[in-house]
Amino acid sequence: MAAAAAKRKPVFVKVDQLKPGTGGHTLVAKVLSSKTVVQKGRAAAGAGAGPAARPTRIAECLIGDETGCILFTARNEQVDLMKADSTVIIRNAKIDMFKGSMRLAVDKWGRIEVTEPASFNVKEDNNLSLVEYELVNVEG
């Protein structure tokens, strides 16, 4: 029984391997930029709004490795970790679609760790978030 609980070694993927509708990704990336897109404080939620009154922060961070870059949606305390020029290990990330383009995100099952600066140069001319996807319904 104990062997089944053993952690499996993470398989690191490169940015250019990310595809729509996939998850469970672990990757090392450099943060190129981070800009806050939503910031809601307690005042915006109104008095007595309950748990929804917690402040919400969302930032779009351009991250990448030597194969390409992608927008990462950082939420709340994740925003503090995603500082420009830092290198992060992102564990159990998933691809969300936003207006037909890919965004990388980490929910409560994933983790972000700041790590040693990476030696690679980010390939900025391969931005996967600029590729527009179209949802196609296949009739069976």
N, C-alpha and C positions, 0 to 999 in steps of 0.2 A: 504494500500500500504506500509506503514512504517513497518508493521510486516513482510512482505516478505523480507525486506532488513536486518532484524535482523540477527546478526551473530549466526551461530549454534555452539554449544559447540564442541570443537575438541575431536575426539575419538583417544586416544593414543594407538598405537599398539606396540607390542614387536618385536624385531628383528627376532625371529623365525617364525613370522607370514607373513613375506615378501615373495612374490611370483613373478616370472617373469611376465613382461607385466602389472604390476599393478601400480597405482599412487594414489596421494592424501593422502599419509601417513604422520602422525604426530607422532613423537617419541622423547623420551629423551634418550640420549646416551652419553657415555664417549668416549673421543678421546684417543685412545691408542698410535697411532703414525701417523705422517704425513710426506710424502716425496714428494718433487717437482719432477714431471716427465716431464713437458714441461715449458720452460721459453723463450718466444720470446720477444725481445725488439724492439724498433723503428729501430735500425740499421738492424735487420734481415728483416724487411719489405721493406726496400729501401726507397729512398726519394720520396716524392709525391705519396705515396701509398693510401692516403685518410684515411677514418675511419679504414681501416684494419691495419693501422700503430700503433694502440693502443697496448701496451704491453699485452701479454697473459701469464697467469700463470695457470698451472693445477697441482694439488697435489692429490695423492691417500692417503686417510686417513683411517686407520683401526679404526672403531668405534663399540661400542657394548653396550649391557645391560646384565642383569642377565640371558637371554635366549640364547644369541649368539652374533656373531659379523659379520660385513660385510664391504667391502671396499666402501668408500664414495668418489666420484669424486668432489673435490672442485675446483671452477673456480674463478680466479681473486681475488676480495676482500674477497670471501669466505675462501680463503687460510689463511688469517690473523686471522679468527675466529677459525679455526680448529687446535688449538695448543694442543700438547700432554698433557694429564692429565686434560684438561678442560671438563666441562659437557655442552652439548648443547641441545637446543630444536630445532628439525628440523621440519618445517611445510611444508605441501604440497609437499613432496618428491615423486620421482618416481623411478621405477626400470628400469635401462638401462641394456642391455645385451652387454657384451664385450668378444669376443672370447668364447662364450658359457657359461659365468659365469655372475652372477648378480653383479651390481654396483648400489649403491644408489646415486641419484643426485637431486639437487634442481635447477630448472630453474628460469626464471624471475617471475613466479607466486608463488614461494615458498619463504621461509624465514629461516634464521638460527639465533638463539639467544643464547648467552652464558648465562648460568644460574648458580644457586647455585650448589656446588659440590654434586653429587649423592651419596647415601649411599650404593648402590649395588656394588658387584664385578662382573666384566665382565666375562662371560663364553667364554673364548678364544678357547676352544676345539670344538666349534660349529661355524666354519667360513663358512657362507653361500656363500661367494665368491669362495670357493674352490670346491663347487659342480658344476659339469659340466652338462649343459643341452644340449639336442640335439633337433634341430628343426625338427618336424615331420609333413609332409603334409598329411592331412586326405582327402581322395577322397570321394566325396559325391555321 
